[in-house]
Amino acid sequence: MTSPRPGEFLRDNAAWLGAGFLLTFLSSFGQTFFISIFSGEIRAAYGLSHGAWGGLYSLGTTVSAVVMIWAGALTDMFRVRVLGPVVLVGLALAAMAMALNAWLFLLPIIIFLLRLFGQGMSVHLALVAMTRWFTATRGKALSIASVGFSVGEALLPVIFVAAMAVLDWRILWVISAGMVLLGIPVLVRLLRQERTPQSLASEHSSTGMQGRHWTRKQALFSPLFWFMAPALLGPSAFITAFFFHQVHLAEIKGWQHIELVALFPIYTAVSLLAMFATGWALDKWGTARMMPYFLLPMAIGFALVSFVTGLVGASLALVFLALTVGANSTLPSAFWAEFYGTRHIGAIKAMATAVMVLGSAIGPGLTGVLIDHRVALDQQFLWIGAFFVAASALVWIGITRAARSF
């Protein structure tokens, strides 16, 4: 069976791919790269140090990771057109709460809601849908749906940082809530008819290792899951930390914040290229050959960020970081389906998403505390690079062992 041409694939599946794109784009309002552009204003409004702000952010994000274990499994029970609008309403309410809140004790609760409905459920729902709806073209579908995240990452920081020159930061959160709400009727229209009549229909399922569908409990008791855990946690933890401390990074490097933000479209363009290249490659060769190596560019990128002093060097570092980020948008989601099957993919990927969200809690908190204890961010980035080399070795060991089960 020949794979469809790109134009035919996009035309025949435009509504479902568009729904995935919309969900990943709107997740931007609960992602660290967006929240962190307000870090200076939030710390000033609530009188927080780098460590205290990072700690509150980590607390809210950690709780969202725990809740994701339960909430993520809902994608095995409800259709996207039912669950999607609920998730977006939650995200809009969280954005409005950020705009209106004046009490410090509510801040971690708002962070929890932004992270759960944004980084957690919006992305999880989109990627589980692509993984379940597509089999032979899974890589392409995941790549196209993930473009929404990249578009948000490229455009929203530049637009909102520039807008802060003329608008109060709280007004910008009201605008964010409005944008999310406007997406709900679009999502409902795109999914008038969902791709599969039933999410769990057996004819749309594909098996994993040993020719069977693994349950979440069975996956958790398999060694492969735990060999993969550092690779799941690492990109989320330390890319989150990178964007979370972008204001501080610009300060210690002697750059204007807007100069650093202006480089993000380069990062996004490279991550998009890497995303599509990875999607094409995994449809052709599968995930087993690629997973052990996709973290290595990020190791190089963090080492470069540690040493560079100019914006040209920062651009090169962002290129290497983006290569892993692009691959990370498609490879892990396809990996779970390939090795564990698709019948329980929502529950299994919910655990993986919880690990990822937990990583995004650890990264800002850990690096923030170390900054408060005078451990320079440059020095931290060197150790982070070494972490990714070690994580790559663990992935190689785990997949080499698991590949014998096919």
Secondary structure, DSSP 8 states (H G I E B T S, - for coil): -----HHHHHHHTHHHHHHHHHHHHHGGGGSHHHHGGGHHHHHHHHT--HHHHHHHHHHHHHHHHHHHHHHGGGGGTS-HHHHHHHHHHHHHHHHHHHHH---GGGHHHHHHHHIIIIIIIIHHHHHHHHHHH-STTHHHHHHHHHHHHHHHHHHHHHHHHHHTTTS-HHHHHHHHHHHHHHHHHHHHHHTSS-SSSSTT-GGG----GGGS---HHHHHTSHHHHHHHHHHHHHHHHHHHHHHTHHHHHHHHT--HHHHHTTHHHHHHHHHHHHHHHHHHHHHH-STTTGGGTTHHHHHHHHHHHH--SHHHHHHHHHHHHHHHHHHTTHHHHHHHHHH-STTHHHHHHHHHHHHHHHHHHHHHHHHHHHHTT--HHHHHHHHHHHHHHHHHHHHHHHHHHGGG-
